[in-house]
Amino acid sequence: MASDFYAAIQNRRSIYGIGKDPAVADEKILERIRQAVKYTPTSFNSQTGRAVLLLNEHHHKLWDLTEGALRKVVPPEDFAPTAEKIASFRNGYGTILFFEDQTIVANLQNQFPLYQDNFPVWSQQSSGILQYIVWTALELEGLGASLQHYNPLIDDQVKKEWRIPEAWKLIAQMPFGKPTAPAGEKGFMPLEERVLVFK
C-alpha cells in the first residue's frame, strides 16, 4: 500500500543505539539486500552496486580494525569519544558494506567518452539509492541502522581481510541491529524553501 511506503520513508532514521538481539533471521536480511542490489536503478543499467554482509565475528572484526586505524590518526587524549562511537557500532548485530565496481565504470567511460566525467557521479548516485533502499528495508524489518564513512582509511584492510576484488571501491558502512534507543529529534527546513512549483 502507498501508506506503508510513505510510512517507511518517514520512519527511516539514523539509529545509533543498536543491539545484538537477532530480531530478524539472517536469511531475511540477506534476501532484502539481494533484492535491493538487483532492483536498484543504475545509469545505462550498469549494475555497479556491490554489497557485503558481515555478521558475528566478521562484524566485530570490521569495527576492531576501524578502531585500530583511527588510533593511528586521532590523538590519544581525544580518542575517548571515538572509541565510544565505534563501540556503539560494534554493539550492533551486523554491518553492510557498500561498494561500486570501478571496472564497469571505466568500461562505460571508454565506450561513451562523451559522458566519461559523468559515470563516476552516476555510480555514486546509484550507490546512494542502493543504501537508501537497504536502510528503509531494514527499518521495515524492525531494525535500526546508520550510515558511516570510514573510507578510505580502512579500504586496504577491508579488501585484504575479506578478499574483496580490487576493482570494488568502498563507499559506505551500515551497522545495524535491533534498536535499543530511539532516534534523536530532527528538525526540518520549510518545504517552501526546498520545493518550487511552476504551473
Stockholm file with secondary structure:
# STOCKHOLM 1.0

chainA/1-199         MASDFYAAIQNRRSIYGIGKDPAVADEKILERIRQAVKYTPTSFNSQTGRAVLLLNEHHHKLWDLTEGALRKVVPPEDFAPTAEKIASFRNGYGTILFFEDQTIVANLQNQFPLYQDNFPVWSQQSSGILQYIVWTALELEGLGASLQHYNPLIDDQVKKEWRIPEAWKLIAQMPFGKPTAPAGEKGFMPLEERVLVFK
#=GR chainA/1-199 SS CHHHHHHHHHHCCBCCCEECCCCSCHHHHHHHHHHHHHHSCCGGGCCCEEEEEEETHHHHHHHHHHHHHHHTTSCGGGHHHHHHHHHHHHTSSEEEEEEEEHHHHHHHHHHCGGGTTTHHHHHHHHHHHHHHHHHHHHHHTTCEECCBCCTTTTHHHHHHHHTCCTTEEEEEEEEEEEESSCCCCCCCCCGGGTCCCCC
#=GC SS_cons         CHHHHHHHHHHCCBCCCEECCCCSCHHHHHHHHHHHHHHSCCGGGCCCEEEEEEETHHHHHHHHHHHHHHHTTSCGGGHHHHHHHHHHHHTSSEEEEEEEEHHHHHHHHHHCGGGTTTHHHHHHHHHHHHHHHHHHHHHHTTCEECCBCCTTTTHHHHHHHHTCCTTEEEEEEEEEEEESSCCCCCCCCCGGGTCCCCC
//
